[in-house]
Amino acid sequence: MPRAGRAEVAWVVGVPWQGRGYATEAARALVAGLVEAGVGEIVAHVHPDHVASAGVAAAAGLVATDEEVDGERVWRYRGGRRLRTGE
């Protein structure tokens, strides 16, 4: 199926629930669903000092780029890899 469209993804988890894998699980499911739906470009913006969010982005299959927007690093899904929510 040809890929089309663009999606920007983000996650916010309340402090009491951080560190439990909720953001990772949700981001993986969201990216997998977008890939399955044929979205051609998936992007997230992560502050360079936010290590936990960078980990979530990487776990969801996104790759950090050299691009920055408003002080945040741009992460993109590079495709070619089938994602499963339980990876």
N, C-alpha and C positions, 0 to 999 in steps of 0.2 A: 504494500500500500504506500503511495507517495506521502511524504511527510509535509505537513503544512501548518502554518500558524505558529504562534509563540505564546508561551506561558511563563509568568514569573511566579516563583514559589517563595514562601517564607514560613517561619514557624516562631511561635512564642509560647513558652511554657511557664506557668506560675512557679515561683521559687520553691514552694513545698513539694512540687512534682518533678523538679529538675533532677537529672542524674539517674532516672529510672528507665530510660530508653524510649519514652513516649514520643519525643520529637523524631527520633531516628525511625521508629516504626511508622509513624504518620508520613514522614517525608518519603520513605521508600515506597509506601503504598501510593502516595500521590504521584510521584514520578513514574512509577510503573503503569499507573492508570493513564497518564498523559501519553506515555510512549505507546501503549496499546491503542489509544485513541488516534494515534498518528500525528501528534503534535511534533512539529519539526524542530523547534528550539525551546529548550527549558533553561531558565536562568534564575539564579538566586544572587542576592547581594549580601555579603557577610563582612562585618567589621574585621579588619585584620588582627585585632587583639582578642577577638572572641573565638577562642580555641574550640569550645564546645560546639558552637554553630558550624565551624569549619569541619569538625568531625561528622556532624549530621549531614552536611552537604556531600562530603566524600562518601559516606555510607549510602547515600541516596543515588550515587553514581555520577555526581557532578564533579567537574574538574576545575580547579582554580585557574584563572587566566591572569594576564598581566594588566588587565583593564581595571580601572577604578572609577566609580561613580559616587559622587558626594562622600568621598572618604571610605567607601566600602569596596572590597574586592568583588569582582564579578566572577561567578562560578557558572559553568555551562555543562549541560548534559551532552556528551559526545556521541551518544548512540552506539549502535552496533552490538550492544550487549543486552540480552534479555534479562529484565529485572524481576526478582521475586520478592515479595514482602518479607519473607523469612530468611533472607540472605545473611 
